[in-house]
Structure formats: structure tokens, C-alpha cells
Amino acid sequence: MYDQICVGKRVRDLRELNDLTREQFAERVQLSSRFLADVENGEKGLSSHSLYNICSAFHVSSDYLLFGTLVNLPSPWGEIMAQIPSQYHGLIRDILKAFMKHE
């Protein structure tokens, strides 16, 4: 089921994973930073054009942004992530991000 608040959270997670400010992310996907803030806060939804721009710019699937479904990860990562409840994906992202910073 589509949940605008969850979509906004996944957009914010994607922005933070890429270490971008709201302004930087918005510029890359041709949105205003104010509109992006509204999306991240679940106050506004994305048009199909904006969804396409985000997916293209950051190589994520629309299924992930809209429904939290991870479909385009190569095995075995896709299989592993599919077995983990979506509420833990942000924690896993934070762990991997911390690990990458220490490389």
C-alpha cells in the first residue's frame, strides 16, 4: 500500500545515504528544496516525473521508493535484504555508511 510518509522517509534516507544537503539533492533531481522538504515530511507526494528523476539520478527502483521493496540488488544482497523487515533498512544503511567512512 502506498504511504506518502514512508515514501518521504525513504527519499530522506536516500539523500542522507548520499551525504547530500536538501539543496544539493533537490538540484540533482530538478526540484525545489522547499518541495523536497515537503516530500520528506510526508506533506506532498512525488509526480511520476520527479519519481523518475530520483530513481535515475540515484540508481534506485521506483518499487523501493514507493513501497520499500528492494528489487534491483545483486544476489546475495537482494536476497538478504528481502528477508529483513523494512523498518531495519535505515539501521543497516547507517551501519554500512559508518563502515564506508572508516575505509
C-alpha positions as CSV (number, residue, x, y, z in Angstrom):
1,M,0.0,0.0,0.0
2,Y,1.2,3.5,-0.9
3,D,2.2,5.6,2.2
4,Q,3.3,9.1,1.5
5,I,5.0,9.4,4.8
6,C,7.1,6.3,4.2
7,V,8.0,7.5,0.7
8,G,9.2,10.7,2.2
9,K,11.3,8.8,4.7
10,R,12.9,6.7,2.0
11,V,13.7,9.8,0.0
12,R,15.3,11.4,3.1
13,D,17.2,8.2,3.7
14,L,18.4,8.2,0.1
15,R,19.6,11.8,0.4
16,E,21.4,11.2,3.7
17,L,23.0,8.0,2.4
18,N,24.5,10.0,-0.4
19,D,25.7,12.7,2.1
20,L,23.8,15.5,0.3
21,T,22.1,18.5,1.7
22,R,18.5,19.1,0.8
23,E,19.6,21.8,-1.7
24,Q,22.1,19.5,-3.4
25,F,19.7,16.6,-3.7
26,A,16.9,18.9,-5.0
27,E,19.1,20.4,-7.6
28,R,20.2,16.9,-8.9
29,V,16.6,15.8,-9.3
30,Q,15.2,19.2,-10.5
31,L,13.0,20.0,-7.5
32,S,12.9,23.0,-5.2
33,S,14.4,22.4,-1.8
34,R,11.1,23.5,-0.2
35,F,9.1,20.9,-2.2
36,L,11.7,18.3,-1.3
37,A,11.3,19.2,2.4
38,D,7.5,18.7,2.0
39,V,8.0,15.3,0.4
40,E,10.5,14.2,3.1
41,N,8.0,15.2,5.7
42,G,5.2,13.3,4.0
43,E,3.2,16.5,3.3
44,K,3.4,16.2,-0.5
45,G,3.8,13.4,-3.0
46,L,6.0,12.9,-6.0
47,S,4.9,13.2,-9.6
48,S,5.8,10.4,-11.9
49,H,8.4,12.8,-13.5
50,S,10.0,13.6,-10.1
51,L,10.0,9.9,-9.1
52,Y,11.7,9.0,-12.4
53,N,14.3,11.8,-11.9
54,I,15.2,10.5,-8.4
55,C,15.3,6.8,-9.5
56,S,17.6,7.7,-12.5
57,A,19.9,10.0,-10.6
58,F,20.4,7.6,-7.6
59,H,20.0,4.2,-9.3
60,V,17.1,3.0,-7.1
61,S,13.9,1.3,-8.2
62,S,10.6,3.0,-8.0
63,D,9.3,-0.1,-6.1
64,Y,11.8,0.8,-3.4
65,L,10.8,4.4,-3.1
66,L,7.1,3.8,-3.3
67,F,6.7,0.5,-1.4
68,G,10.0,-0.2,0.3
69,T,10.6,-3.2,-1.9
70,L,14.2,-3.9,-2.8
71,V,14.3,-5.5,-6.2
72,N,17.5,-4.4,-8.0
73,L,20.2,-5.5,-5.7
74,P,22.5,-8.2,-7.0
75,S,22.5,-11.5,-5.2
76,P,23.2,-12.3,-2.4
77,W,22.4,-8.8,-1.1
78,G,19.0,-8.7,-2.6
79,E,18.1,-12.0,-1.0
80,I,19.4,-10.9,2.4
81,M,17.7,-7.5,2.4
82,A,14.4,-9.1,1.2
83,Q,14.4,-11.2,4.4
84,I,15.0,-8.2,6.7
85,P,11.9,-6.2,7.7
86,S,11.9,-2.7,6.1
87,Q,11.9,-0.9,9.4
88,Y,15.6,-2.1,9.8
89,H,16.8,-0.9,6.4
90,G,17.7,2.5,7.8
91,L,19.8,0.9,10.6
92,I,21.6,-1.3,8.1
93,R,22.2,1.8,5.9
94,D,23.7,3.6,8.9
95,I,26.0,0.7,9.7
96,L,27.2,0.4,6.1
97,K,27.7,4.1,5.9
98,A,29.8,4.1,9.1
99,F,31.8,1.2,7.8
100,M,32.5,3.0,4.5
101,K,33.7,6.1,6.3
102,H,36.3,4.0,8.1
103,E,37.8,2.5,5.0
